[in-house]
């Protein structure tokens, strides 16, 4: 092969490797953000369940939002207490609980 072709191939390879490294970095950031969003969802769900159990009712939908009838919660008190307690835990411990619950 000519030197020019070799240089071109090496340059292309370097660009591809740099793009791959950038994509892997972006994927890691997206996965971290997904974990954070899952934690927020879990905390919101725990808060909602705790509020429903305390008040014995479901919160009203905000004005302008169509009302959707959801099934009654079938979560036992211990599970709701666990979810509420999760609010007090560190992110690492909460992530561990979430991964165990998903298995």
C-alpha positions as CSV (number, residue, x, y, z in Angstrom):
1,X,0.0,0.0,0.0
2,X,1.1,3.5,-0.6
3,X,2.1,5.7,2.3
4,X,-0.8,8.1,1.6
5,X,-3.3,5.3,1.8
6,X,-1.8,4.0,5.1
7,X,-1.9,7.5,6.6
8,X,-5.5,7.9,5.5
9,X,-6.5,4.6,7.0
10,X,-4.7,5.4,10.3
11,X,-6.4,8.8,10.4
12,X,-9.8,7.3,9.8
13,X,-9.1,4.7,12.5
14,X,-8.1,7.4,14.9
15,X,-11.3,9.3,14.2
16,X,-13.4,6.2,14.6
17,X,-11.8,5.3,17.9
18,X,-12.3,8.9,19.2
19,X,-15.9,8.8,18.1
20,X,-16.4,5.4,19.8
21,X,-14.9,6.7,23.0
22,X,-17.1,9.8,22.9
23,X,-20.2,7.6,22.3
24,X,-19.3,5.3,25.2
25,X,-18.9,8.4,27.5
26,X,-22.2,9.7,26.4
27,X,-23.8,6.3,27.0
28,X,-22.4,6.2,30.5
29,X,-23.9,9.7,31.2
30,X,-27.3,8.6,29.8
31,X,-27.3,5.5,31.9
32,X,-26.5,7.5,35.0
33,X,-29.3,9.9,34.3
34,X,-31.7,7.0,33.7
35,X,-30.7,5.7,37.2
36,X,-31.3,9.1,38.7
37,X,-34.8,9.3,37.0
38,X,-35.6,5.8,38.2
39,X,-34.8,6.9,41.8
40,X,-37.0,10.0,41.4
41,X,-39.8,7.8,40.2
42,X,-39.4,5.4,43.1
43,X,-39.4,8.3,45.6
44,X,-42.4,9.9,44.0
45,X,-44.3,6.6,44.0
46,X,-43.4,6.0,47.7
47,X,-44.5,9.5,48.6
48,X,-47.8,9.1,46.7
49,X,-48.5,5.7,48.3
50,X,-47.7,7.1,51.8
51,X,-50.0,10.1,51.2
52,X,-52.8,7.8,50.0
53,X,-52.4,5.6,53.0
54,X,-52.3,8.6,55.4
55,X,-55.3,10.3,53.9
56,X,-57.2,7.2,52.8
57,X,-57.9,8.8,49.5
58,X,-56.4,9.5,46.1
59,X,-55.2,13.0,45.2
60,X,-57.3,14.9,42.7
61,X,-55.9,15.5,39.2
62,X,-54.6,19.1,38.6
63,X,-57.0,21.3,36.6
64,X,-56.7,20.9,32.9
65,X,-55.4,17.3,33.2
66,X,-57.9,14.6,32.2
67,X,-59.0,12.4,35.0
68,X,-57.9,8.8,34.7
69,X,-59.3,6.2,37.0
70,X,-56.5,4.1,38.3
71,X,-56.9,0.7,40.0
72,X,-56.9,0.7,43.8
73,X,-53.5,0.1,45.2
74,X,-52.8,-3.5,46.2
75,X,-49.6,-2.8,48.0
76,X,-49.5,-4.1,51.6
77,X,-48.5,-1.7,54.5
78,X,-45.1,-3.2,54.9
79,X,-44.1,-2.6,51.3
80,X,-45.5,1.0,51.4
81,X,-43.5,1.6,54.6
82,X,-40.4,0.2,52.9
83,X,-40.9,2.6,50.0
84,X,-41.4,5.5,52.3
85,X,-38.3,4.6,54.2
86,X,-36.4,4.6,50.9
87,X,-36.8,8.3,50.9
88,X,-34.4,8.5,53.8
89,X,-31.8,6.2,52.4
90,X,-28.7,7.2,50.4
91,X,-28.8,6.9,46.6
92,X,-26.5,3.8,46.6
93,X,-28.8,2.0,49.0
94,X,-31.9,3.0,47.1
95,X,-30.3,1.8,43.8
96,X,-29.6,-1.6,45.5
97,X,-33.2,-1.8,46.6
98,X,-34.5,-0.9,43.1
99,X,-32.3,-3.5,41.4
100,X,-33.4,-6.2,43.9
101,X,-37.1,-5.3,43.4
102,X,-36.7,-5.5,39.6
103,X,-35.3,-9.1,39.7
